Every structure is written in C-alpha cells, then in structure tokens.
Amino acid sequence: MKILTQSLRACAIALGTCAALACHAAEPPTAATPTTATPAPPKRTATAGVSVLTPPLVIPGLNRERTVRLYLPPGYATSTKRYPVLYMHDGQNLFDAATAYAGEWGVDETLDALAKAQGLELIVVGIDNGGEKRMTELNPWDHERFGKGEGAQYMDFIVKVVKPQIDAKYRTLPGREATGIMGSSMGGLISQYAILQYPQVFSKAGIFSPAYWPGMAVFDMTAKQRPAPDARLALYMGGMEGGAVGDYERMLAQLKAQGHPAANTWSKLTPKAEHNEAAWRAEFDAVVQWLFAPTTP
C-alpha cells in the first residue's frame, strides 16, 4: 500500500496535461499479485556546482516551506565577475536523478559544457514544486477542478523573497536584461505569466510545452499586458502532446498578430516528441543559448 501511495503521489506531482491523469486510472494490484524487490534508488547525478539553499524559504501568504536549488558556473569560485540568472520551476527535476520524479533535465551538465565550449556562464535557481499543490501553485487563475489559483503568491515569492536573497548572497547581474525564467507544462504557463506580470524583472522566458488548458486566461492577459518589445519568448511543443499543440499554435499566432518582434520570438514543434523531461532536456541547450545570446546593438 505504501508503494502504491507513493506511485499515485508521483503521478499527481507530474500532472501537467490530461494524459497525466491516466496514472490514476490504473487498477491497484490484487492480493495474488507477486511482490517484487524495491528497485535501488537512482544515483546522484548533480555536478559539483549544484547546492541546496538552507534553510528552506517560506512562501508568504501560503505558509509553505520550499526547497531552492542553486547552480553556479564552473568558474564562479575563482572569478570576481557577475553572472546572469535563470529562475526555473520544478527544481527537483533540473539537476539530479536522485531527486527527479520524472527524469532530469541535465541543466548542470549542459551549462558546464556550454561554459567550456562557448563561454556561456549563468547562475540557475531552481524552485522545487509543491507536490500535490503544484497544479494550484503554478496557476495564477482559479480552476473549477483544481481549486483556487496560487500562482500570484508563488511568483511574488520568487520576485520578492528568492531573487533578493540570491542577489544579496551571490555575484549576480540583477537587472532585467540579465534575468530569465523558464519552465515546462504548468511551469511554462507560470513563466509566461511572469514575463507579462513582471516586465521590470524578467526579459526572457523559456516556455516549454505550456499547459494553457487550466489557465486559458493567459490569452487575454497576453493581449492586454503585451510582452515588452525586447522580451525574448521561446516557445517549444512536442507534436504528440494532443490538444496542447493547438493552444501553442494559437499563442504563436496571437503574438505575431500583436506585433511582437519575430527576432524576439523563438519557436519549435518537434513532431514525435511527447510531454516529458526527455524532450525538454533535448531542447534546453538551444533555448538557453538563444535566450542569453548577446543583444545586437
């Protein structure tokens, strides 16, 4: 029963599209089902640049503690330079197979390689999701099925609690021109909300497989609070993601119709890709390079 409960909880955490609900439809094993040995836990894969902030931070208004993970570039300890910062959601899945519940992005390995090959160095701040609260914490809008949206409080937490602490403790470039936000599924939805709601804080957003369906008000928000002309928006979608593909295409068409500069819009639809960390990991390299490429005068 404990194993079954853990499995259902993992499905609930990973919920980002209707397909994820299939986890809950699985029938529990009968008493006659033979038991199998518990698999060994995944090995730790985080690189030396990854750490966890202590103590956990508290989300004001929600009174929940939240683990925040940090990646520092390879040259950080031996330099005096300041670095751009990328804030990312679902921190459990970014750096370490031992903490990931659906596979990890390999953010640290990718950025280590880019630092060596191209000199692209940045700090990444990963905010863990709230488990069973993920669907509400990453949605700024109420939903009849999932309840009251808590995305506004969550983003206030990042902007007013997390970012000031990171800027105070580490050598960051704190201005909007060097600050980005990125996430997948519900994390994609909240990232688009963030760049619209906080244009003075973020100038770039990586929006992977956005789960627009629980927050369709984002289309109206994008029309009324248009992204800043210099804001870089990278939108990615897998072709096997069902109805989400149509929402993605609708958003791209809306951004174009609103006149958001083509030079500041990156998009890619991978026909055979599904809604999972493996697909997002494959595109992270290209997206982060585009978002943080030097601005042409």
Beta strands, then each sheet from edge to edge (+ up, - down):
strand 1: 50-52
strand 2: 57-59
strand 3: 64-66
strand 4: 68-71
strand 5: 85-89
strand 6: 123-127
strand 7: 179-184
strand 8: 204-208
strand 9: 232-238
strand 10: 265-270
sheet 1: 1+ 4- 6+ 5+ 7+ 8+ 9+ 10+
sheet 2: 2+ 3-
end
